[in-house]
């Protein structure tokens, strides 16, 4: 068990460091740095060096904007290894679905609205968006990609939708506050206010007698 935990911590630290390195390489990416598609004799300006330049260009070329998600995925994976959380196939599938749908959606948006953004979805996004538009038209492609995008977030969410709905239904409802601004108690008994009929009628009779006496006095005067 101790050896297993040590291996998991090593994997977690390595994954976090690689994620930071890839993020630094993508942040300082330049299309004029040497890469698989560019040959130049100029010095590499990427902070990740020559390897970082190749990695960044490869991610941007194939995934476009979606390539930015790779360092975040690596860092999250490393944190999960350090905290001892077990991996699950659903998380891996949700991650792949999120990256793919983001690349295709970015490419579809730039092609639909004629945005001047190069390789927004990369080679994969451009090819997949063109195929979807041919098969199910532009509105159908948008609906399918948005559904895939939302479904990927559901797969990556630590709380399932069914358990969330169950907790919402089973949660006790709060009682409305009373007139004093304090929450009402369930077992509090309400004491009815009883008014004696004689006490309620007596002031009215006196009041009427007083009015009649006043009217008689005024008439005599």
Backbone as a chain_set.jsonl record, in Angstrom:
{"seq": "XXXXXXXXXXXXXXXXXXXXXXXXXXXXXXXXXXXXXXXXXXXXXXXXXXXXXXXXXXXXXXXXXXXXXXXXXXXXXXXXXXXXXXXXXXXXXXXXXXXXXXXXXXXXXXXXXXXXXXXXXXXXXXXXXXXXXXXXXXXXXXXXXXXXXXXXXXXXXXXXXXXXXXXXXXXXXXXXXXXXXXXXXXXXXXXXXXXXXXXXXXXXXXXXXXXXXXXXXXXXX", "coords": {"N": [[0.824, -1.205, 0.0], [1.91, 1.288, 0.795], [3.949, 1.571, -1.099], [2.402, 1.749, -3.379], [1.026, 4.183, -2.941], [3.2, 5.897, -3.005], [4.01, 5.71, -5.667], [1.747, 6.803, -6.891], [1.878, 9.442, -5.971], [4.25, 10.256, -7.196], [3.495, 10.088, -9.875], [1.506, 12.052, -9.826], [2.924, 14.447, -9.197], [4.684, 14.559, -11.4], [2.821, 14.796, -13.493], [1.651, 17.297, -12.92], [3.867, 19.021, -13.206], [4.5, 18.593, -15.923], [2.146, 19.561, -17.051], [2.304, 22.293, -16.359], [4.584, 22.958, -17.81], [3.739, 22.52, -20.472], [1.683, 24.411, -20.574], [3.176, 26.775, -20.331], [4.631, 26.627, -22.689], [2.581, 26.823, -24.597], [1.624, 29.361, -23.987], [3.674, 31.033, -24.823], [3.786, 30.599, -27.498], [4.769, 30.778, -30.903], [4.156, 31.075, -34.293], [6.278, 31.231, -35.994], [8.402, 29.978, -34.898], [10.708, 27.194, -34.902], [9.335, 24.085, -35.991], [7.241, 21.208, -36.691], [6.068, 21.99, -39.046], [7.339, 24.239, -39.837], [10.397, 25.444, -40.957], [13.246, 26.97, -39.878], [16.075, 29.086, -39.344], [16.283, 30.79, -37.281], [16.565, 31.737, -33.812], [14.878, 29.963, -31.237], [12.051, 31.358, -29.699], [10.324, 30.465, -27.854], [9.432, 29.81, -24.498], [9.52, 27.265, -23.632], [11.567, 26.136, -24.96], [13.113, 24.282, -27.67], [11.781, 21.821, -27.718], [9.39, 22.522, -26.446], [8.421, 24.325, -28.346], [7.866, 22.629, -30.504], [5.912, 20.962, -29.34], [3.856, 22.818, -28.72], [3.208, 23.821, -31.273], [2.282, 21.515, -32.469], [-0.017, 20.911, -30.959], [-1.597, 23.218, -31.427], [-1.866, 23.07, -34.196], [-3.374, 20.715, -34.637], [-5.518, 20.771, -32.803], [-6.197, 23.395, -32.261], [-7.773, 26.024, -30.527], [-8.737, 24.323, -28.584], [-6.533, 22.923, -27.75], [-5.494, 24.269, -25.61], [-6.679, 23.218, -23.42], [-5.314, 20.96, -22.676], [-2.979, 21.27, -20.86], [-4.383, 22.012, -18.533], [-5.901, 19.736, -18.066], [-3.876, 17.896, -17.498], [-2.84, 18.99, -15.122], [-5.048, 18.823, -13.389], [-5.359, 16.069, -13.352], [-2.941, 15.344, -12.077], [-3.344, 16.504, -9.554], [-5.466, 14.969, -8.635], [-4.189, 12.514, -8.4], [-2.372, 13.064, -6.345], [-4.073, 13.603, -4.211], [-5.161, 11.16, -3.786], [-7.43, 10.265, -5.12], [-9.256, 7.985, -7.028], [-8.961, 7.183, -10.484], [-11.345, 7.242, -13.183], [-13.087, 5.662, -15.858], [-15.097, 7.139, -17.012], [-14.389, 9.809, -16.577], [-12.136, 10.071, -18.224], [-13.283, 9.605, -20.748], [-15.086, 11.759, -20.796], [-13.28, 13.895, -20.81], [-11.945, 13.593, -23.302], [-14.159, 13.913, -24.972], [-14.863, 16.554, -24.378], [-12.613, 18.03, -25.298], [-12.616, 17.369, -28.022], [-15.211, 18.243, -28.902], [-14.992, 20.972, -28.334], [-12.954, 21.785, -30.097], [-14.146, 21.263, -32.617], [-16.438, 22.86, -32.445], [-15.32, 25.434, -32.209], [-14.083, 25.687, -34.693], [-16.335, 25.539, -36.336], [-17.747, 27.859, -35.613], [-15.999, 29.931, -36.435], [-15.999, 29.486, -39.199], [-18.691, 29.822, -39.828], [-19.35, 32.497, -39.129], [-17.427, 33.841, -40.472], [-14.973, 34.559, -39.232], [-11.799, 36.052, -38.707], [-9.737, 34.135, -37.848], [-7.083, 32.076, -37.552], [-6.743, 28.592, -37.807], [-8.571, 27.905, -35.713], [-9.962, 25.711, -34.726], [-8.162, 23.809, -35.384], [-6.727, 21.12, -37.392], [-8.248, 18.802, -36.929], [-10.679, 19.841, -35.922], [-11.545, 21.435, -38.093], [-11.878, 19.544, -40.162], [-13.826, 17.829, -39.038], [-15.979, 19.588, -38.55], [-16.634, 20.423, -41.141], [-17.521, 17.967, -42.182], [-19.773, 17.474, -40.553], [-21.448, 19.647, -41.228], [-21.984, 19.036, -43.877], [-23.431, 16.653, -43.578], [-25.581, 17.066, -41.662], [-26.322, 19.723, -41.832], [-25.832, 23.259, -40.956], [-27.383, 24.281, -38.649], [-28.07, 21.788, -37.448], [-25.525, 20.782, -36.898], [-24.634, 22.615, -34.963], [-26.482, 22.13, -32.865], [-25.896, 19.439, -32.247], [-23.174, 19.586, -31.457], [-23.287, 21.357, -29.277], [-24.821, 19.804, -27.56], [-23.063, 17.654, -27.162], [-20.993, 19.021, -25.908], [-22.204, 19.917, -23.523], [-22.856, 17.432, -22.437], [-20.321, 16.389, -21.97], [-19.453, 17.989, -19.836], [-21.234, 17.128, -17.899], [-20.377, 14.502, -17.582], [-17.858, 14.96, -16.498], [-18.464, 16.152, -14.135], [-18.321, 16.034, -10.574], [-20.579, 15.401, -9.14], [-23.424, 13.556, -9.763], [-26.257, 14.029, -11.94], [-28.681, 12.812, -11.237], [-28.376, 12.211, -8.478], [-28.136, 14.813, -7.507], [-30.679, 15.858, -8.093], [-32.192, 14.196, -6.471], [-31.301, 14.934, -3.912], [-32.221, 17.538, -3.899], [-34.987, 17.189, -3.97], [-35.444, 15.823, -1.564], [-34.642, 17.581, 0.374], [-35.456, 19.426, 3.318], [-38.105, 21.799, 3.467], [-37.962, 25.224, 4.234], [-39.667, 26.933, 6.802], [-41.845, 29.773, 6.546], [-40.888, 32.983, 7.866], [-42.147, 34.47, 10.932], [-44.232, 37.259, 12.003], [-42.513, 38.727, 13.558], [-40.098, 38.443, 12.394], [-38.641, 36.198, 12.991], [-37.859, 32.712, 12.555], [-40.593, 30.5, 12.339], [-41.699, 28.04, 14.704], [-42.327, 24.548, 14.443], [-43.679, 23.076, 16.387], [-44.923, 24.958, 17.876], [-47.628, 26.248, 19.593], [-50.547, 28.019, 18.782], [-52.165, 30.402, 20.558], [-55.472, 31.182, 20.841], [-57.09, 34.378, 20.736], [-59.34, 35.457, 23.064], [-62.186, 37.291, 23.458], [-64.277, 38.873, 25.65], [-67.783, 39.086, 25.289], [-69.3, 40.98, 26.618], [-67.385, 42.855, 27.326], [-66.643, 43.709, 24.83], [-68.945, 44.841, 23.79], [-69.724, 46.753, 25.577], [-68.17, 49.242, 25.496], [-69.112, 50.182, 23.082], [-71.82, 50.634, 23.577], [-71.75, 52.616, 25.539], [-70.585, 54.567, 24.056], [-72.515, 55.056, 22.162], [-74.6, 55.969, 23.87], [-73.46, 58.268, 24.801], [-73.278, 59.766, 22.447], [-76.035, 60.072, 21.885], [-76.851, 61.551, 24.137], [-75.428, 63.871, 23.695], [-76.609, 64.768, 21.334], [-79.239, 65.259, 22.241], [-78.81, 67.303, 24.069], [-77.857, 69.297, 22.397], [-80.155, 69.767, 20.892], [-81.928, 70.785, 22.786], [-80.661, 73.131, 23.454]], "CA": [[0.0, 0.0, 0.0], [2.788, 2.453, 0.857], [4.609, 1.676, -2.401], [1.384, 2.208, -4.332], [0.808, 5.598, -2.71], [4.391, 6.614, -3.461], [3.927, 5.774, -7.128], [0.697, 7.75, -7.244], [2.383, 10.797, -5.73], [5.233, 10.56, -8.243], [2.712, 10.367, -11.091], [0.83, 13.333, -9.67], [3.895, 15.544, -9.31], [5.155, 14.597, -12.787], [1.738, 15.308, -14.33], [1.505, 18.736, -12.68], [5.014, 19.704, -13.807], [4.342, 18.55, -17.384], [1.066, 20.487, -17.393], [2.828, 23.665, -16.281], [5.518, 23.14, -18.931], [2.95, 22.646, -21.704], [0.998, 25.705, -20.517], [4.182, 27.798, -20.625], [4.955, 26.513, -24.113], [1.453, 27.358, -25.363], [1.505, 30.797, -23.733], [4.729, 31.733, -25.574], [3.826, 29.994, -28.834], [4.908, 31.622, -32.083], [4.092, 30.237, -35.492], [7.541, 31.329, -36.731], [9.42, 29.148, -34.25], [10.879, 25.894, -35.588], [8.347, 23.071, -35.626], [7.071, 20.195, -37.731], [5.587, 22.611, -40.275], [8.137, 25.442, -40.107], [11.85, 25.266, -40.866], [13.882, 28.269, -39.795], [17.377, 29.102, -38.68], [16.232, 31.754, -36.185], [16.557, 31.161, -32.484], [13.543, 29.716, -30.69], [11.619, 32.329, -28.704], [9.42, 29.804, -26.922], [10.03, 29.585, -23.181], [9.689, 25.827, -23.463], [12.687, 25.682, -25.771], [12.81, 23.643, -28.947], [10.741, 20.801, -27.493], [8.142, 23.239, -26.197], [7.954, 24.879, -29.609], [7.275, 21.542, -31.287], [4.688, 20.521, -28.686], [2.839, 23.85, -28.878], [2.775, 23.878, -32.661], [1.518, 20.297, -32.752], [-1.342, 21.058, -30.352], [-2.343, 24.262, -32.127], [-2.156, 22.633, -35.556], [-4.388, 19.663, -34.679], [-6.673, 21.035, -31.948], [-6.522, 24.812, -32.203], [-8.024, 26.563, -29.19], [-8.959, 23.216, -27.657], [-5.253, 22.464, -27.228], [-5.228, 24.929, -24.331], [-7.245, 22.413, -22.328], [-4.422, 19.852, -22.316], [-2.255, 21.48, -19.589], [-5.334, 22.003, -17.423], [-6.242, 18.323, -17.824], [-2.725, 17.268, -16.842], [-2.735, 19.485, -13.754], [-6.146, 18.233, -12.615], [-5.018, 14.653, -13.167], [-1.9, 15.266, -11.059], [-3.93, 16.796, -8.24], [-6.255, 13.799, -8.229], [-3.259, 11.468, -7.953], [-1.801, 13.454, -5.059], [-5.101, 13.511, -3.175], [-5.575, 9.776, -3.625], [-8.698, 9.959, -5.778], [-9.085, 7.008, -8.088], [-9.426, 7.577, -11.797], [-12.519, 6.544, -13.686], [-13.154, 5.69, -17.323], [-16.029, 8.189, -17.404], [-13.653, 11.073, -16.619], [-11.292, 10.069, -19.424], [-14.167, 9.78, -21.901], [-15.583, 13.127, -20.77], [-12.191, 14.791, -21.201], [-11.782, 13.492, -24.755], [-15.34, 14.501, -25.607], [-14.793, 18.005, -24.217], [-11.584, 18.567, -26.192], [-13.062, 17.196, -29.413], [-16.35, 19.124, -29.201], [-14.52, 22.356, -28.322], [-12.224, 22.026, -31.344], [-15.088, 21.296, -33.741], [-17.301, 24.027, -32.275], [-14.536, 26.633, -32.521], [-13.917, 25.735, -36.144], [-17.638, 25.822, -36.947], [-18.086, 29.27, -35.366], [-15.174, 30.782, -37.303], [-16.423, 29.318, -40.587], [-20.048, 30.345, -40.006], [-19.369, 33.955, -39.021], [-16.292, 34.361, -41.25], [-14.01, 35.204, -38.334], [-10.42, 36.021, -39.208], [-8.943, 33.41, -36.857], [-6.446, 30.937, -38.202], [-6.663, 27.311, -37.098], [-9.292, 28.011, -34.437], [-10.238, 24.357, -34.27], [-7.121, 22.898, -35.846], [-7.034, 20.218, -38.505], [-9.331, 17.906, -36.524], [-11.917, 20.615, -35.845], [-11.964, 21.859, -39.428], [-12.363, 18.386, -40.91], [-15.064, 17.327, -38.437], [-17.064, 20.555, -38.751], [-17.051, 20.324, -42.533], [-18.295, 16.734, -42.354], [-21.076, 17.633, -39.899], [-22.261, 20.573, -42.019], [-22.429, 18.304, -45.068], [-24.386, 15.589, -43.23], [-26.773, 17.489, -40.92], [-26.464, 21.166, -42.017], [-25.231, 24.093, -39.913], [-28.121, 24.221, -37.368], [-27.936, 20.465, -36.851], [-24.171, 20.656, -36.349], [-24.573, 23.387, -33.721], [-27.231, 21.429, -31.818], [-25.162, 18.236, -31.863], [-21.943, 19.948, -30.755], [-23.642, 21.905, -27.962], [-25.232, 18.668, -26.726], [-21.837, 16.938, -26.781], [-20.253, 19.883, -24.972], [-22.894, 19.848, -22.234], [-22.742, 16.06, -21.936], [-18.963, 16.209, -21.453], [-19.402, 18.603, -18.515], [-21.969, 16.239, -16.987], [-19.51, 13.355, -17.309], [-16.74, 15.399, -15.679], [-18.936, 16.692, -12.872], [-18.186, 15.065, -9.481], [-21.909, 15.077, -8.625], [-24.304, 13.129, -10.831], [-27.487, 14.802, -12.025], [-29.74, 12.113, -10.516], [-28.186, 12.414, -7.039], [-28.422, 16.215, -7.219], [-32.129, 16.017, -8.09], [-32.72, 13.51, -5.295], [-31.026, 15.772, -2.74], [-33.091, 18.706, -3.966], [-36.347, 16.796, -3.616], [-35.505, 15.371, -0.182], [-34.24, 18.623, 1.317], [-36.631, 19.996, 4.005], [-38.436, 23.161, 3.097], [-37.924, 26.15, 5.356], [-40.925, 27.578, 7.114], [-41.744, 31.24, 6.413], [-40.716, 33.675, 9.147], [-43.355, 35.08, 11.465], [-44.292, 38.723, 11.906], [-41.392, 39.335, 14.278], [-38.88, 38.239, 11.635], [-37.967, 34.992, 13.444], [-38.456, 31.528, 11.949], [-41.649, 29.9, 13.142], [-41.446, 26.687, 15.151], [-43.388, 23.65, 14.035], [-44.443, 22.608, 17.525], [-45.422, 26.1, 18.632], [-49.076, 26.316, 19.589], [-51.089, 29.363, 18.643], [-53.228, 30.619, 21.552], [-56.477, 32.121, 20.284], [-57.43, 35.548, 21.537], [-60.762, 35.385, 23.427], [-62.695, 38.589, 23.905], [-65.59, 38.769, 26.278], [-68.782, 39.841, 24.53], [-69.717, 42.148, 27.4], [-66.339, 43.876, 27.227], [-66.597, 44.235, 23.468], [-70.153, 45.597, 23.457], [-69.91, 47.833, 26.528], [-67.696, 50.547, 25.01], [-69.951, 50.619, 21.978], [-73.065, 51.15, 24.153], [-71.417, 53.891, 26.173], [-70.321, 55.523, 22.985], [-73.802, 55.438, 21.571], [-75.318, 56.799, 24.835], [-72.811, 59.578, 24.818], [-73.683, 60.488, 21.236], [-77.44, 60.45, 22.02], [-76.924, 62.617, 25.122], [-74.925, 65.076, 23.046], [-77.611, 65.228, 20.372], [-80.367, 65.827, 23.002], [-78.373, 68.582, 24.63], [-77.807, 70.279, 21.298], [-81.529, 70.117, 20.477], [-82.518, 71.64, 23.825], [-80.083, 74.452, 23.342]], "C": [[0.869, 1.27, 0.0], [3.505, 2.671, -0.467], [3.641, 2.2, -3.455], [1.139, 3.705, -4.177], [2.0, 6.425, -3.17], [4.378, 6.766, -4.982], [2.867, 6.785, -7.578], [1.143, 9.191, -7.037], [3.4, 11.212, -6.785], [4.518, 10.881, -9.551], [2.037, 11.728, -11.001], [1.77, 14.514, -9.829], [4.391, 15.691, -10.754], [4.084, 15.178, -13.71], [1.551, 16.809, -14.158], [2.649, 19.514, -13.331], [4.922, 19.724, -15.329], [3.243, 19.507, -17.824], [1.514, 21.931, -17.361], [3.765, 23.946, -17.455], [4.769, 23.324, -20.246], [2.213, 23.981, -21.735], [1.961, 26.848, -20.838], [4.554, 27.783, -22.108], [3.84, 27.085, -24.979], [1.317, 28.869, -25.191], [2.519, 31.598, -24.535], [4.868, 31.173, -26.993], [3.953, 31.065, -29.914], [4.956, 30.724, -33.308], [5.38, 30.292, -36.322], [8.679, 30.592, -36.046], [9.573, 27.825, -35.001], [9.904, 24.852, -35.052], [8.267, 22.06, -36.758], [6.697, 20.816, -39.07], [6.389, 23.85, -40.664], [9.614, 25.096, -39.931], [12.489, 26.643, -40.91], [15.207, 28.129, -39.065], [17.405, 30.094, -37.513], [16.163, 31.023, -34.842], [15.118, 31.03, -31.967], [13.216, 30.717, -29.594], [10.666, 31.72, -27.68], [10.124, 29.531, -25.598], [10.18, 28.099, -22.87], [10.837, 25.265, -24.271], [12.234, 25.038, -27.072], [11.713, 22.591, -28.796], [9.397, 21.464, -27.247], [7.561, 23.845, -27.455], [7.282, 23.817, -30.469], [5.952, 21.082, -30.677], [3.559, 21.529, -28.895], [2.314, 23.903, -30.305], [1.94, 22.654, -33.028], [0.098, 20.408, -32.189], [-2.191, 22.09, -31.09], [-2.74, 23.798, -33.522], [-3.299, 21.625, -35.599], [-5.648, 20.008, -33.893], [-7.065, 22.505, -31.88], [-6.676, 25.306, -30.77], [-8.188, 25.446, -28.167], [-7.662, 22.657, -27.085], [-4.886, 23.109, -25.907], [-5.758, 24.129, -23.149], [-6.296, 21.315, -21.863], [-3.624, 20.112, -21.033], [-3.171, 21.485, -18.381], [-5.718, 20.567, -17.057], [-5.107, 17.621, -17.088], [-2.597, 17.713, -15.384], [-3.826, 18.886, -12.867], [-5.88, 16.754, -12.35], [-3.955, 14.479, -12.083], [-2.434, 15.534, -9.661], [-4.754, 15.61, -7.744], [-5.347, 12.662, -7.763], [-2.677, 11.801, -6.578], [-2.811, 13.326, -3.922], [-5.643, 12.103, -2.994], [-6.902, 9.428, -4.239], [-8.456, 9.036, -6.971], [-9.631, 7.557, -9.4], [-10.61, 6.744, -12.245], [-12.561, 6.692, -15.197], [-14.061, 6.813, -17.8], [-15.32, 9.533, -17.504], [-12.766, 11.161, -17.863], [-12.134, 10.289, -20.677], [-14.723, 11.196, -21.959], [-14.533, 14.141, -21.186], [-11.981, 14.788, -22.708], [-12.954, 14.134, -25.491], [-15.32, 16.022, -25.516], [-13.782, 18.623, -25.178], [-12.044, 18.489, -27.645], [-14.19, 18.167, -29.758], [-15.933, 20.588, -29.201], [-13.786, 22.704, -29.612], [-13.182, 22.157, -32.527], [-15.984, 22.527, -33.648], [-16.568, 25.324, -32.596], [-14.345, 26.781, -34.027], [-15.231, 26.088, -36.839], [-18.034, 27.282, -36.773], [-17.289, 30.184, -36.292], [-15.583, 30.667, -38.774], [-17.81, 29.897, -40.834], [-20.072, 31.864, -40.042], [-18.176, 34.613, -39.719], [-15.312, 35.148, -40.386], [-12.595, 35.02, -38.875], [-9.503, 35.416, -38.143], [-8.387, 32.163, -37.535], [-6.399, 29.74, -37.269], [-7.346, 27.366, -35.734], [-9.604, 26.636, -33.864], [-9.207, 23.35, -34.713], [-7.58, 22.028, -37.012], [-8.219, 19.316, -38.159], [-10.657, 18.655, -36.496], [-12.431, 21.022, -37.205], [-12.538, 20.693, -40.228], [-13.696, 17.886, -40.36], [-16.224, 18.292, -38.646], [-17.549, 20.537, -40.193], [-17.892, 19.085, -42.804], [-19.684, 16.86, -41.73], [-21.988, 18.561, -40.686], [-22.794, 19.881, -43.267], [-23.529, 17.304, -44.735], [-25.667, 16.124, -42.612], [-27.005, 19.001, -40.963], [-25.894, 21.932, -40.819], [-26.034, 24.084, -38.61], [-28.016, 22.865, -36.676], [-26.566, 20.25, -36.24], [-24.032, 21.414, -35.034], [-25.294, 22.658, -32.589], [-26.487, 20.192, -31.33], [-23.921, 18.579, -31.042], [-22.232, 20.544, -29.377], [-24.104, 20.797, -27.019], [-24.016, 17.862, -26.267], [-21.044, 17.723, -25.747], [-20.87, 19.82, -23.582], [-22.759, 18.463, -21.615], [-21.348, 15.796, -21.371], [-18.813, 16.834, -20.068], [-20.143, 17.752, -17.484], [-21.103, 15.038, -16.62], [-18.353, 13.737, -16.385], [-17.166, 15.931, -14.32], [-18.808, 15.647, -11.771], [-19.516, 14.628, -8.9], [-22.8, 14.721, -9.802], [-25.598, 13.924, -10.788], [-28.601, 14.15, -11.208], [-29.613, 12.311, -9.01], [-28.47, 13.855, -6.643], [-29.926, 16.463, -7.151], [-32.751, 15.351, -6.868], [-32.493, 14.337, -4.026], [-31.931, 16.996, -2.713], [-34.512, 18.368, -3.545], [-36.474, 16.443, -2.145], [-35.131, 16.439, 0.83], [-35.47, 19.226, 1.977], [-36.838, 21.443, 3.613], [-38.467, 24.035, 4.337], [-39.28, 26.801, 5.541], [-40.783, 29.084, 6.983], [-41.613, 31.887, 7.763], [-42.011, 34.308, 9.608], [-43.258, 36.594, 11.396], [-43.134, 39.402, 12.586], [-40.071, 39.155, 13.552], [-38.116, 37.018, 12.047], [-38.622, 33.792, 12.807], [-39.459, 30.895, 12.892], [-41.291, 28.485, 13.501], [-42.641, 25.815, 14.816], [-44.284, 23.274, 15.204], [-45.01, 23.75, 18.37], [-46.933, 26.178, 18.493], [-49.515, 27.775, 19.546], [-52.263, 29.507, 19.608], [-54.235, 31.612, 21.002], [-56.782, 33.244, 21.265], [-58.923, 35.561, 21.781], [-61.163, 36.735, 24.009], [-64.085, 38.405, 24.467], [-66.572, 39.653, 25.525], [-69.2, 41.102, 25.267], [-68.703, 43.271, 27.315], [-66.307, 44.502, 25.848], [-67.778, 45.13, 23.174], [-70.274, 46.839, 24.313], [-69.374, 49.17, 26.035], [-68.56, 51.097, 23.912], [-71.237, 51.232, 22.498], [-72.822, 52.511, 24.79], [-71.216, 54.958, 25.121], [-71.617, 56.003, 22.362], [-74.604, 56.324, 22.524], [-74.749, 58.201, 24.895], [-73.22, 60.409, 23.619], [-75.131, 60.95, 21.347], [-77.592, 61.598, 23.007], [-76.442, 63.941, 24.525], [-75.948, 65.643, 22.092], [-78.795, 65.864, 21.087], [-80.007, 67.182, 23.585], [-78.334, 69.663, 23.579], [-79.192, 70.714, 20.893], [-82.192, 71.03, 21.487], [-81.943, 73.046, 23.772], [-80.579, 75.167, 22.092]], "O": [[0.576, 2.219, -0.727], [3.658, 3.807, -0.916], [4.016, 2.995, -4.317], [1.053, 4.423, -5.174], [1.827, 7.536, -3.672], [4.7, 7.83, -5.511], [3.077, 7.53, -8.536], [0.819, 10.065, -7.842], [3.421, 12.363, -7.221], [4.883, 11.826, -10.251], [1.997, 12.473, -11.981], [1.446, 15.478, -10.523], [4.505, 16.805, -11.267], [4.396, 15.963, -14.606], [1.318, 17.521, -15.135], [2.418, 20.557, -13.943], [5.225, 20.737, -15.959], [3.377, 20.186, -18.842], [1.149, 22.716, -18.237], [3.745, 25.037, -18.026], [5.123, 24.189, -21.047], [2.12, 24.617, -22.785], [1.592, 27.788, -21.542], [4.766, 28.839, -22.704], [4.107, 27.753, -25.978], [0.941, 29.575, -26.127], [2.244, 32.743, -24.895], [5.931, 31.263, -27.606], [3.321, 32.119, -29.84], [5.699, 29.744, -33.352], [5.557, 29.497, -37.245], [9.801, 30.578, -36.552], [8.636, 27.39, -35.671], [9.676, 24.743, -33.847], [9.102, 22.048, -37.662], [6.976, 20.237, -40.12], [6.14, 24.445, -41.713], [10.027, 24.54, -38.914], [12.298, 27.395, -41.866], [15.428, 27.199, -38.29], [18.423, 30.227, -36.834], [15.761, 29.862, -34.759], [14.266, 31.878, -32.231], [14.003, 30.909, -28.668], [10.249, 32.397, -26.74], [11.268, 29.077, -25.576], [10.896, 27.727, -21.94], [11.064, 24.055, -24.275], [11.102, 25.234, -27.513], [10.826, 22.484, -29.642], [8.377, 21.021, -27.775], [6.342, 23.879, -27.623], [6.251, 24.074, -31.09], [4.983, 20.839, -31.397], [2.433, 21.144, -29.212], [1.108, 24.017, -30.52], [0.997, 22.755, -33.813], [-0.87, 20.045, -32.856], [-3.372, 21.857, -31.347], [-3.84, 24.104, -33.983], [-4.12, 21.676, -36.515], [-6.74, 19.585, -34.272], [-8.183, 22.818, -31.471], [-5.831, 25.046, -29.913], [-7.816, 25.61, -27.005], [-7.679, 21.99, -26.051], [-4.067, 22.576, -25.159], [-5.336, 24.337, -22.012], [-6.46, 20.789, -20.762], [-3.593, 19.233, -20.171], [-2.785, 21.013, -17.312], [-5.844, 20.231, -15.879], [-5.346, 16.844, -16.163], [-2.28, 16.903, -14.513], [-3.563, 18.49, -11.732], [-6.144, 16.252, -11.257], [-4.054, 13.569, -11.26], [-2.033, 14.88, -8.698], [-4.732, 15.29, -6.556], [-5.694, 11.93, -6.836], [-2.51, 10.913, -5.742], [-2.445, 12.981, -2.799], [-6.498, 11.874, -2.138], [-7.466, 8.384, -3.913], [-7.578, 9.274, -7.801], [-10.619, 8.291, -9.427], [-10.838, 5.652, -11.726], [-12.131, 7.705, -15.75], [-13.834, 7.383, -18.867], [-15.606, 10.317, -18.408], [-12.666, 12.222, -18.48], [-11.757, 11.059, -21.561], [-14.824, 11.779, -23.039], [-14.85, 15.136, -21.839], [-11.854, 15.846, -23.324], [-12.769, 14.811, -26.503], [-15.711, 16.707, -26.461], [-14.073, 19.64, -25.807], [-11.875, 19.442, -28.406], [-14.136, 18.839, -30.788], [-16.462, 21.375, -29.987], [-13.972, 23.79, -30.16], [-13.038, 23.066, -33.345], [-16.261, 23.17, -34.661], [-17.151, 26.224, -33.2], [-14.437, 27.885, -34.563], [-15.242, 26.842, -37.812], [-18.597, 27.883, -37.688], [-17.848, 31.115, -36.871], [-15.518, 31.65, -39.512], [-18.085, 30.406, -41.921], [-20.738, 32.456, -40.891], [-17.951, 35.814, -39.565], [-14.878, 36.242, -40.745], [-12.249, 33.974, -39.424], [-8.619, 36.085, -37.608], [-9.133, 31.315, -38.024], [-6.059, 29.863, -36.093], [-6.783, 26.934, -34.728], [-9.519, 26.427, -32.654], [-9.354, 22.157, -34.451], [-8.68, 22.193, -37.54], [-9.094, 19.09, -38.995], [-11.659, 18.149, -37.0], [-13.636, 20.964, -37.452], [-13.564, 20.836, -40.893], [-14.598, 17.555, -41.129], [-17.347, 17.854, -38.895], [-18.752, 20.627, -40.441], [-18.859, 19.138, -43.564], [-20.667, 16.403, -42.313], [-23.184, 18.294, -40.801], [-23.933, 20.117, -43.669], [-24.46, 17.123, -45.521], [-26.751, 15.684, -42.994], [-27.819, 19.51, -40.193], [-25.524, 21.339, -39.806], [-25.443, 23.897, -37.547], [-27.888, 22.8, -35.453], [-26.442, 19.615, -35.193], [-23.395, 20.931, -34.099], [-24.775, 22.576, -31.476], [-26.451, 19.924, -30.129], [-23.649, 17.925, -30.035], [-21.509, 20.271, -28.418], [-23.818, 20.838, -25.822], [-23.95, 17.437, -25.113], [-20.487, 17.143, -24.815], [-20.161, 19.687, -22.585], [-22.569, 18.336, -20.405], [-21.208, 15.058, -20.396], [-18.125, 16.279, -19.212], [-19.724, 17.667, -16.329], [-21.098, 14.606, -15.467], [-17.916, 12.92, -15.574], [-16.326, 16.141, -13.445], [-19.147, 14.485, -11.993], [-19.588, 13.594, -8.236], [-22.921, 15.505, -10.744], [-25.992, 14.43, -9.738], [-29.38, 14.847, -10.557], [-30.61, 12.551, -8.33], [-28.993, 14.102, -5.556], [-30.404, 17.181, -6.273], [-33.711, 15.863, -6.293], [-33.374, 14.431, -3.172], [-32.357, 17.441, -1.647], [-35.168, 19.147, -2.853], [-37.502, 16.728, -1.531], [-35.287, 16.226, 2.032], [-36.446, 19.518, 1.286], [-35.888, 22.208, 3.45], [-38.956, 23.61, 5.383], [-39.951, 27.172, 4.578], [-39.718, 29.628, 7.275], [-42.18, 31.387, 8.735], [-42.872, 34.646, 8.796], [-42.327, 37.144, 10.809], [-42.793, 40.534, 12.242], [-39.037, 39.641, 14.011], [-37.029, 36.783, 11.52], [-39.822, 33.825, 12.534], [-39.211, 30.767, 14.091], [-40.654, 27.785, 12.714], [-43.793, 26.245, 14.884], [-45.5, 23.163, 15.049], [-45.521, 23.516, 19.465], [-47.454, 26.174, 17.378], [-48.925, 28.641, 20.191], [-53.258, 28.793, 19.476], [-53.889, 32.761, 20.725], [-56.73, 33.056, 22.48], [-59.705, 35.662, 20.835], [-60.537, 37.239, 24.942], [-64.962, 37.839, 23.815], [-66.269, 40.792, 25.169], [-69.427, 42.149, 24.66], [-69.05, 44.45, 27.244], [-65.986, 45.682, 25.702], [-67.656, 46.079, 22.4], [-70.832, 47.85, 23.887], [-70.083, 50.17, 26.15], [-68.74, 52.309, 23.795], [-71.715, 52.226, 21.952], [-73.601, 53.445, 24.598], [-71.631, 56.106, 25.285], [-71.795, 57.186, 22.074], [-75.218, 57.302, 22.096], [-75.477, 59.185, 25.023], [-73.48, 61.606, 23.743], [-75.452, 62.074, 20.96], [-78.366, 62.523, 22.764], [-76.993, 65.001, 24.822], [-76.145, 66.857, 22.036], [-79.318, 66.881, 20.631], [-80.825, 68.101, 23.587], [-78.725, 70.804, 23.827], [-79.41, 71.885, 20.582], [-82.93, 71.943, 21.116], [-82.645, 74.028, 24.015], [-80.189, 76.306, 21.836]]}, "num_chains": 1, "name": "protein.A"}
